[in-house]
């Protein structure tokens, strides 16, 4: 019972800005604790599923960040090779490339 109250107090302080939020957080904590106490295998299965999902999402975000950094580095290197300033986003090379792409798409009816 004491651990139950400790978790409820933690959730109330952490997630509750208003009285309604604190009550909702306490109710969720109570439901989770009851699930863990009465159905530990189901609770363990949910935890494992949640960890697996968190791992997939985390790996996806890391891959997205790495791709973005590689793209920025490639654009910077191309700009430097073309004699640009090397700043990403506003280089003359990037603007010329984008204008060429738009012209090509418009000319072929894709844009």
Beta strands, then each sheet from edge to edge (+ up, - down):
end
